[in-house]
Amino acid sequence: MKRHILWIVPALMALAPGGCALNNLPPANTVQARFNPRARVVQVMVSQPERTTQADLVRADGAPVQAGRVALVSVPHVFYNIASGCGFGTPFATAALPPSGPPPSCVAEESNQYVMSVSIPAPADYAQRWTDYRVRLQVGNRWLTVAAPPPTAGPAHT
């Protein structure tokens, strides 16, 4: 019995970081917007090197109509591939790795991006007048403006 436990624990530890690395983050430096007709919201995924702190749905004249809640999905990170015998590491602590850092084969996932998710309630006339709207995002010290997504199509990318 003890022999099985000694084998199972390292196997579980090797699989744990793999689950973290299997997330489906959007490509770096992108904004993806889509309209969810069931929830009547404009859903936006932002992947940028700086945090997105504000998101608004604005009319063509620039007047804000609705503000969205910004939620943090992922921060800049490095996930190490423990299963390949590279040792253990986080951005804050590293053990059993060479002083020069891990070889590239040990890195399972690396990102310098903040990934944020935003849901913005759509006004009642959105389905008919969606071309009159834009999504405005504050990313760090700058503002990004992207087209509002059509009410029936898939994601819009910038």
C-alpha positions in Angstrom: 0.0 0.0 0.0 2.8 2.4 0.9 4.4 1.7 -2.4 1.3 2.8 -4.3 1.0 6.0 -2.4 4.6 6.9 -3.1 3.8 6.5 -6.8 0.4 8.2 -6.9 1.4 11.5 -5.1 4.2 12.4 -7.6 1.9 11.5 -10.5 -0.8 13.8 -9.2 1.7 16.6 -8.6 2.9 16.2 -12.2 -0.6 16.5 -13.6 -1.7 19.5 -11.5 0.2 22.2 -13.4 -0.9 20.7 -16.7 -4.5 21.5 -15.9 -3.5 25.2 -15.4 -1.7 25.2 -18.7 -4.7 23.9 -20.6 -6.8 27.1 -20.3 -7.9 28.7 -23.5 -6.6 32.2 -23.3 -7.1 34.5 -26.3 -4.2 35.5 -28.5 -1.9 38.2 -27.1 -2.7 41.8 -27.9 -6.3 41.2 -29.0 -9.8 42.3 -28.2 -12.6 39.8 -29.0 -16.2 41.0 -28.8 -19.4 39.1 -29.3 -23.1 39.6 -28.6 -24.9 37.1 -26.3 -28.6 37.4 -27.3 -29.8 35.2 -24.4 -28.2 37.4 -21.8 -28.5 40.6 -23.9 -24.9 41.6 -23.2 -21.9 42.4 -25.2 -19.1 40.1 -24.0 -15.5 41.2 -24.5 -12.2 39.4 -23.9 -9.2 41.6 -23.7 -5.6 40.3 -23.8 -3.1 43.2 -23.4 0.2 43.8 -21.5 -1.6 46.3 -19.2 -4.8 45.8 -17.2 -8.2 46.9 -18.6 -9.8 49.0 -16.0 -12.9 50.3 -17.7 -15.3 49.2 -20.5 -18.2 51.2 -21.9 -20.7 50.8 -24.7 -20.8 54.2 -26.5 -22.9 55.7 -29.2 -21.4 57.0 -32.5 -21.4 60.5 -31.0 -19.2 59.2 -28.1 -21.8 59.4 -25.4 -21.5 56.4 -23.0 -24.6 54.2 -22.9 -23.7 51.4 -20.6 -20.7 50.5 -18.5 -19.5 46.9 -18.0 -18.0 44.9 -15.2 -14.3 44.1 -15.8 -13.2 40.7 -14.4 -9.6 39.5 -14.2 -9.2 36.1 -16.0 -5.4 35.8 -16.1 -2.2 37.7 -15.1 1.3 37.5 -16.6 2.7 34.1 -15.6 5.0 31.2 -16.3 3.8 27.6 -15.8 6.6 25.0 -15.7 6.3 21.5 -17.0 7.2 19.4 -13.9 6.4 16.2 -15.7 9.5 16.5 -17.9 11.8 16.4 -14.9 12.5 20.2 -14.9 12.0 20.7 -11.2 9.4 23.0 -9.6 9.1 26.7 -10.0 6.8 29.7 -9.7 7.5 33.3 -10.4 8.3 33.7 -6.7 10.3 30.5 -5.9 12.3 28.0 -7.9 13.7 24.7 -6.7 15.8 22.1 -8.5 16.4 24.4 -11.5 19.8 25.6 -12.8 20.9 29.1 -11.7 20.4 30.4 -15.2 16.7 29.4 -15.1 14.8 26.6 -16.7 15.6 25.5 -20.2 12.9 26.4 -22.8 11.6 22.8 -22.8 10.6 23.2 -19.2 8.2 26.1 -19.8 4.7 24.8 -20.5 3.0 28.2 -20.8 4.3 31.8 -20.6 2.3 35.0 -20.9 3.1 38.6 -20.5 -0.6 39.5 -20.8 -3.5 40.5 -18.5 -6.6 38.8 -19.7 -9.8 40.5 -18.7 -13.5 39.6 -19.4 -16.2 42.2 -19.6 -20.0 41.9 -19.9 -21.8 45.1 -20.9 -25.6 45.1 -20.8 -27.0 45.9 -24.3 -29.6 48.7 -24.7 -33.1 47.7 -25.9 -32.4 48.9 -29.5 -29.0 47.1 -29.8 -30.2 44.4 -32.3 -31.5 47.1 -34.7 -28.9 49.8 -34.2 -25.7 47.9 -33.3 -23.7 49.7 -36.0 -24.3 52.9 -34.1 -22.4 51.6 -31.1 -18.7 51.1 -30.2 -16.9 49.4 -27.3 -14.5 51.7 -25.5 -11.8 50.2 -23.2 -9.3 51.8 -20.9 -6.2 49.7 -21.0 -3.5 51.1 -18.8 -3.2 54.8 -19.6 -4.7 54.5 -23.1 -8.1 54.1 -24.6 -9.0 51.4 -27.3 -12.2 51.6 -29.3 -13.5 48.6 -31.2 -16.6 48.1 -33.3 -19.6 46.7 -31.5 -20.2 43.0 -32.5 -23.2 42.2 -34.7 -26.1 40.7 -32.9 -26.0 37.3 -34.7 -22.4 36.7 -35.9 -19.5 35.1 -34.1 -16.7 36.9 -32.3 -15.3 40.1 -33.7 -11.5 40.4 -33.4 -9.1 43.4 -33.5 
